[in-house]
Amino acid sequence: MDSLRDSDEEDGIEKPLQSHETYLCQGLKQLYQSQQLCDVTLGVEGRSFPCHRMLLASVSPYFRDLFTSSNSESQNGEIVLEDMTASTLHSLLDYLYTEELSLSAETAQDLFTAASKLQILPLKETVGRFLELNISMGNCLSVYGLAYEFNHPPLLQAALCYIEQHFGPLTKQEAFLGLDSGALINLICSDQLEIASELIIYQAVRSWVEAATSTRLPLFKKLLGHVRFPLLTHDELVDVQADIAEYYRHVRLRWKDLDGAGRLQESGGLRKGMYDNYFVCVEVNENRTQDGDNSESYLHCFDPHAEKWEKLPPVKYLSYPGCASMGCKLYLSGGQKDNCTFVDTLHEYSSLTSQWMQLPSMSTTRAVHPFLACNKKLYALGGANGSGPLSSAEVFCVEENTWTSIANLPLALMYPASAVLKNKLYLIGGKASRSYRGLLIYDTSADWWSEVPMEFACYGAAAVPVGNGIYVFGGYLEERGTVLVHAAMASEEVPSCTKGSFYLCENGRVNLEVSIPELPIALAFACAMEWQGKIYLLAGKDDNNSYNTSYSWVPEDTSWTQCPEEIPVANEAKMFNCATLKMPKKPIRVLLLATTARAAVTGVDDAKKGQPGSYSKEGCGLNCCWGGS
């Protein structure tokens, strides 16, 4: 030993000490490769794999229970494993003994199944993460089935999310027809399915039953109970009834007279794919006549898919309110009435019922304030009222229907650009007695504001979060900066609109490497929205005029594109605020706005006792007593 140590010292090499874990792993690997001291054999597909009981029992509760039981198979040293291939077991043992694991789309599902059955948790989690990252149209249904069977929530959620986005095409695959009934019900109960019509659900259920009629027909009634028949149009209902009459002669749908609210209540709500995203803009008419309570505020709705405009039902006139949305609900907070008095009200509009309702009021009257939605809460920040600019802030919890005060802004502020990014609220620029040369970031979890300085001061800009940052467009400048270089300054003292834009990182710092083309016109108080990777700038104005045009831009493009249809507002009107609102697709919207209509409510009536009935289909071999009026 001394000579070895002397030799190492002479070579100038100091060997690192190996840990106990390393020695143990190396020893097990050598025993496995040389097949020494093996005391149990695993048999698969006629092949034998010598192993060590202690190792298997230490990592697998399945083997621990097997080896400690009085089972004769476990005592004689030979254990045959069913429903597993030799290559899968070989990979599994390589992992246990050597920590080496080679995964592919072809082998991962078999390894996940084996690790789940043998209760080898580290391998199950490792393969589960691999499957999560490699979900595709070709494997999502089988992965979903495995995750459901072996109760792996992260993998189940990842597969479910993928299936929800592609449900229609996936129902045509053999893997869908092979789903377990429980897994199928879990799918068709989801509100997040991206389907435009409930008819797709009915057709999927029917195909699944038809794939194995003799065993699945008794489940038909239960499955139909999860089909939201009240969401079918009249023509779709006619098709469904005809289909059932042809294939299942003694199945009858029950009917009720339902209005729109009744349809929603009976069905349990719309699926995700039954909505379209619309941009809703609040109209402000500063030249309105003073006619008291007769004035109304109009909300203009922009469909980014068709790039067309329409109107929503008006609300009692409010000038410069805050505007935010959550799903199919639009919220307007504060503003000014016809007589220019400031208000503290909160109004809610539902795109499902096309109706307005008033919610509890804020603690402070305010207008021209940022109003942001984050995690089912609405934040009213700063703004102004009859006392001047405000620094106060409050939050409305939608679930609890209550307002609560939060930390004040570091300064009184109105007209900032505002956005939500990763549960933080951003107020960019703004104005009180002068333009603000910086931005504020509010941490919603810590109730804390932080300030980030900027090289220029601006207000009235538009902001929209995209990815890990925020695009900021236009606005008024009081100081020429290094970023908004396209400002057309009338003089050094007079604020002017800019055609320039910039990109903010999550930390609030401007990223000069992100290239944004010059705006087509100098704009302030425009509405910025994002849809499917495209950014829209709606309305806005310069120092002298209001505009009723809209523009779109895809990041990395070199120019903006003007939208073909102008905003349908009067010459003296302008847009002030906007939000994205989920609205039912037009066929569904017509259905929900109908005063009364007959709609199927549940799958089938219960069988009447003693009433004979039969269902006959070749190969079925079942008699069913289903009937109804």
Summary of the structure (lengths in Angstrom):
residues: 629
radius of gyration: 32.7
end to end distance: 95.7
largest distance: 106.1
contacts: 1981
relative contact order: 0.09
helix: 29%
strand: 28%
